[in-house]
């Protein structure tokens, strides 16, 4: 099977340039509200997929432990600087298409601003489902191709692709928008039941963000997030889905991304798979499952 391309933020200052200095306070604060509304009050083990530099990680404080996962090691190093090194956080560099965890491990998972980089979104979501316990809560954010701006641009002839078709649209290399119905179908087919849907970024327009105080925009957006139960016309959509069926992990934590074996032993600064012999690096508190050691 051909491996999908991976979007890597290795060496990026994304947290600083996009969030801290990029005028994204409105988006950040509306996401915080959505997460508060959708997250369980407490839990044991959270998987944060595409955690980056740990912007959202403190918002999962109700979970006893959090796996902070990203493909970029430099993003994880920035997350360590932000969050610190403790038993609460497990830092993992890994490919979402090859998650290094035993099946049924997590009772919570989030994927925020990550799916839009997935060239094979159903395959990535299937990996998440495998890692979830029965009843585990998965909070997914996705970029919506059916939002009002894209509809207007299509009707005015300024956009060739249709926002009404179900297939994803790649508007920039490895940046995809998805139709809400397609995402619902993928999740349902994988054994997730969607409990709630919220719509975000109703006022994501440069002019509004310059003219209207951020607090007013955030409050207004929070009032309209509930409309996601009826329609999804905003650039960003959040869903809370619950894993149906399956079994909880009997024992173990990591599995080998190469062969799927669960017999991994720590040895010489890494983990060695007794099944295929692959060795995976552990350095400065970060487990690296992207490529095996030579």
C-alpha positions as CSV (number, residue, x, y, z in Angstrom):
1,X,0.0,0.0,0.0
2,X,1.4,3.4,-1.0
3,X,2.2,5.6,2.0
4,X,0.4,9.0,1.9
5,X,2.7,12.1,1.9
6,X,3.2,13.7,5.3
7,X,3.1,17.4,6.0
8,X,6.0,18.1,8.4
9,X,6.5,21.2,10.5
10,X,10.0,20.3,11.3
11,X,12.1,23.4,12.1
12,X,9.0,25.6,11.9
13,X,8.2,28.6,14.2
14,X,4.5,27.9,13.6
15,X,3.5,28.6,17.2
16,X,5.2,32.0,17.3
17,X,4.6,33.2,13.7
18,X,1.0,31.9,13.3
19,X,-0.5,32.0,16.8
20,X,1.5,34.3,19.1
21,X,2.2,37.0,16.5
22,X,-0.2,36.2,13.7
23,X,-3.4,37.9,15.0
24,X,-5.1,34.6,15.8
25,X,-6.4,35.4,19.3
26,X,-10.0,35.1,18.0
27,X,-9.5,31.6,16.5
28,X,-7.6,30.4,19.6
29,X,-10.2,31.6,22.1
30,X,-13.2,30.2,20.1
31,X,-11.5,26.9,19.9
32,X,-10.9,27.0,23.7
33,X,-14.7,27.5,24.2
34,X,-15.5,24.6,21.8
35,X,-13.1,22.3,23.6
36,X,-14.6,23.1,27.0
37,X,-18.0,22.3,25.7
38,X,-17.0,19.0,24.1
39,X,-14.3,17.6,26.4
40,X,-15.2,15.0,29.1
41,X,-14.8,16.5,32.6
42,X,-12.1,13.9,33.4
43,X,-10.3,10.9,31.9
44,X,-7.3,8.6,32.2
45,X,-5.3,8.8,29.0
46,X,-5.6,11.4,26.2
47,X,-4.1,11.2,22.8
48,X,-3.4,14.7,21.3
49,X,-2.7,14.2,17.6
50,X,-0.8,16.9,15.9
51,X,-0.1,18.7,19.2
52,X,2.5,21.0,17.7
53,X,4.1,23.2,20.4
54,X,1.3,22.3,23.0
55,X,-1.0,25.2,22.4
56,X,-4.1,23.2,23.4
57,X,-2.5,20.7,25.7
58,X,-3.3,22.6,29.0
59,X,-6.9,22.5,28.0
60,X,-6.9,18.7,28.6
61,X,-6.0,19.1,32.3
62,X,-8.9,16.8,33.3
63,X,-7.0,13.8,32.0
64,X,-4.5,12.1,34.2
65,X,-1.9,11.6,31.4
66,X,-1.6,13.1,27.9
67,X,0.3,11.7,25.0
68,X,1.6,14.8,23.1
69,X,2.1,13.5,19.5
70,X,3.4,15.3,16.5
71,X,5.4,14.3,13.4
72,X,7.9,17.2,14.0
73,X,10.5,16.7,16.7
74,X,11.2,20.4,16.9
75,X,7.5,21.1,17.6
76,X,7.7,18.5,20.5
77,X,10.8,20.2,21.8
78,X,8.9,23.5,21.9
79,X,6.0,21.7,23.7
80,X,8.4,20.4,26.3
81,X,9.6,23.9,26.9
82,X,6.0,25.1,27.3
83,X,4.7,22.2,29.4
84,X,7.7,20.8,31.1
85,X,8.9,17.3,31.6
86,X,6.7,15.2,34.0
87,X,4.9,11.9,34.3
88,X,1.7,13.7,33.0
89,X,3.1,14.2,29.5
90,X,4.4,11.5,27.1
91,X,6.1,13.1,24.1
92,X,5.9,11.0,20.9
93,X,7.1,11.8,17.3
94,X,5.1,9.6,15.0
95,X,3.2,9.4,11.7
96,X,-0.6,9.5,12.1
97,X,-0.9,6.9,9.4
98,X,1.2,4.5,11.5
99,X,0.3,5.1,15.2
100,X,2.6,3.3,17.6
101,X,0.0,2.3,20.2
102,X,-1.7,-0.9,21.1
103,X,-5.4,-1.1,20.1
104,X,-8.0,0.2,22.6
105,X,-5.5,2.2,24.7
106,X,-7.1,5.7,25.0
107,X,-10.3,6.9,26.5
108,X,-9.9,10.3,24.9
109,X,-8.3,11.8,21.7
110,X,-8.3,15.1,19.9
111,X,-7.2,16.1,16.4
112,X,-7.4,19.8,16.0
113,X,-6.2,21.6,12.8
114,X,-4.6,18.4,11.6
115,X,-7.0,16.5,9.3
116,X,-6.7,19.3,6.7
117,X,-3.1,18.0,6.1
118,X,-4.3,14.4,5.6
119,X,-4.2,13.2,1.9
120,X,-5.9,10.1,3.0
121,X,-8.2,11.2,5.8
122,X,-10.2,8.0,6.2
123,X,-6.9,6.0,6.7
124,X,-5.8,8.5,9.4
125,X,-9.1,8.3,11.1
126,X,-9.0,4.5,11.1
127,X,-5.8,4.6,13.0
128,X,-7.4,6.8,15.6
129,X,-10.3,4.5,15.9
130,X,-8.0,1.5,16.5
131,X,-6.4,3.3,19.4
132,X,-9.6,4.2,21.1
133,X,-11.3,2.3,23.9
134,X,-15.1,1.5,23.7
135,X,-16.8,4.6,24.8
136,X,-13.7,6.7,24.2
137,X,-14.4,10.3,23.2
138,X,-12.8,11.7,20.0
139,X,-12.9,15.4,19.3
140,X,-12.2,16.2,15.7
141,X,-11.8,19.6,14.0
142,X,-11.9,19.8,10.2
143,X,-11.7,22.5,7.6
144,X,-15.1,22.8,5.8
145,X,-15.3,23.1,2.0
146,X,-19.0,24.0,2.4
147,X,-18.5,27.3,4.1
148,X,-20.4,30.4,2.9
149,X,-17.4,32.1,1.4
150,X,-16.6,29.1,-0.9
151,X,-20.2,28.9,-1.9
152,X,-20.4,32.5,-2.9
153,X,-17.1,32.3,-4.7
154,X,-18.3,29.3,-6.6
155,X,-21.6,31.0,-7.6
156,X,-19.7,34.1,-8.7
157,X,-17.4,32.1,-10.9
158,X,-14.3,32.9,-8.9
159,X,-13.7,29.3,-7.8
160,X,-13.6,26.2,-10.1
161,X,-14.2,23.5,-7.5
162,X,-17.7,22.9,-6.2
163,X,-18.3,23.2,-2.4
164,X,-21.3,20.8,-2.7
165,X,-19.4,17.6,-3.8
166,X,-18.3,15.1,-1.3
167,X,-14.6,14.6,-2.3
168,X,-11.9,16.6,-0.5
169,X,-10.4,19.6,-2.3
170,X,-6.7,20.3,-2.1
171,X,-6.5,24.1,-2.4
172,X,-2.8,24.2,-1.5
173,X,-0.3,21.3,-1.5
174,X,-1.2,19.1,1.5
175,X,-4.0,21.4,2.6
176,X,-7.5,20.0,2.2
177,X,-11.0,21.1,2.9
178,X,-13.7,18.4,3.5
179,X,-17.5,18.2,3.1
180,X,-19.2,17.7,6.5
181,X,-21.3,14.8,5.2
182,X,-18.2,13.0,3.9
183,X,-16.6,13.3,7.4
184,X,-19.8,12.0,9.0
185,X,-19.8,9.1,6.7
186,X,-16.1,8.2,7.4
187,X,-16.6,8.4,11.2
188,X,-19.8,6.4,11.1
189,X,-18.2,3.7,8.9
190,X,-15.3,3.4,11.3
191,X,-17.5,2.8,14.3
192,X,-17.8,6.3,15.8
193,X,-21.2,7.8,16.8
194,X,-21.3,11.6,16.5
195,X,-22.8,13.1,19.6
196,X,-22.4,16.8,19.0
197,X,-21.3,19.2,16.2
198,X,-20.2,22.8,16.7
199,X,-19.4,25.4,14.1
200,X,-16.6,27.9,14.6
201,X,-15.0,31.0,13.1
202,X,-18.3,32.6,12.0
203,X,-16.5,35.9,11.9
204,X,-13.1,34.9,10.5
205,X,-12.7,38.0,8.3
206,X,-9.7,40.3,8.3
207,X,-11.9,43.5,8.3
208,X,-14.0,42.4,11.2
209,X,-11.0,41.3,13.2
210,X,-9.4,44.7,12.7
211,X,-12.6,46.7,13.5
212,X,-14.4,44.8,16.2
213,X,-12.8,44.0,19.6
214,X,-11.7,40.4,19.9
215,X,-13.8,39.8,23.0
216,X,-16.9,40.8,21.1
217,X,-16.2,38.5,18.2
218,X,-15.4,35.6,20.6
219,X,-18.6,36.1,22.5
220,X,-20.7,36.3,19.3
221,X,-19.1,33.2,17.9
222,X,-19.8,31.3,21.1
223,X,-23.5,32.1,20.7
224,X,-23.5,30.7,17.2
225,X,-21.4,27.5,17.7
226,X,-24.6,25.6,18.6
227,X,-25.9,26.0,15.1
228,X,-23.6,23.2,14.1
229,X,-26.4,20.8,15.2
230,X,-28.5,22.0,12.2
231,X,-26.0,23.2,9.5
232,X,-22.3,23.7,8.9
233,X,-21.4,26.8,6.9
234,X,-18.4,28.0,8.7
235,X,-14.7,27.4,7.8
236,X,-14.1,25.2,10.9
237,X,-16.2,22.4,12.3
238,X,-15.8,20.5,15.6
239,X,-17.4,17.2,16.3
240,X,-17.5,15.0,19.4
241,X,-17.6,11.3,18.4
242,X,-17.8,8.3,20.7
243,X,-16.1,4.9,19.8
244,X,-18.7,2.1,19.6
245,X,-17.7,-1.4,20.4
246,X,-14.2,-2.9,20.3
247,X,-12.1,-3.9,23.3
248,X,-9.9,-2.1,25.8
249,X,-6.2,-2.7,25.7
250,X,-5.4,-5.7,27.9
251,X,-1.8,-4.6,28.6
252,X,1.0,-2.8,26.9
253,X,1.3,0.7,25.6
254,X,3.5,1.0,22.4
255,X,3.5,-1.2,19.4
256,X,6.0,-1.4,16.5
257,X,4.9,0.7,13.5
258,X,6.9,-1.6,11.3
259,X,5.3,-5.0,12.1
260,X,2.5,-4.1,14.7
261,X,4.3,-6.2,17.4
262,X,3.6,-5.3,21.0
263,X,6.7,-6.8,22.5
264,X,9.0,-3.8,22.8
265,X,11.9,-3.7,25.2
266,X,13.8,-0.6,26.3
267,X,17.5,-1.0,25.3
268,X,20.4,1.4,24.6
269,X,18.5,4.7,24.4
270,X,15.5,3.2,22.5
271,X,12.9,0.5,22.2
272,X,13.6,-2.7,20.4
273,X,10.8,-4.8,18.8
274,X,11.4,-8.5,19.5
275,X,9.2,-9.4,16.5
276,X,11.0,-7.6,13.6
277,X,14.1,-6.3,15.4
278,X,13.4,-2.6,14.6
279,X,14.8,-0.1,17.1
280,X,13.1,3.2,17.9
281,X,14.9,6.1,19.5
282,X,14.2,7.7,22.8
283,X,16.1,10.9,23.2
284,X,15.7,13.8,25.6
285,X,12.3,12.4,26.7
286,X,10.9,12.1,23.2
287,X,9.9,8.7,21.8
288,X,10.6,8.8,18.0
289,X,8.6,6.3,15.9
290,X,9.0,8.0,12.6
291,X,11.8,5.8,11.2
292,X,13.7,3.0,12.9
293,X,17.3,3.4,13.9
294,X,19.9,2.1,11.5
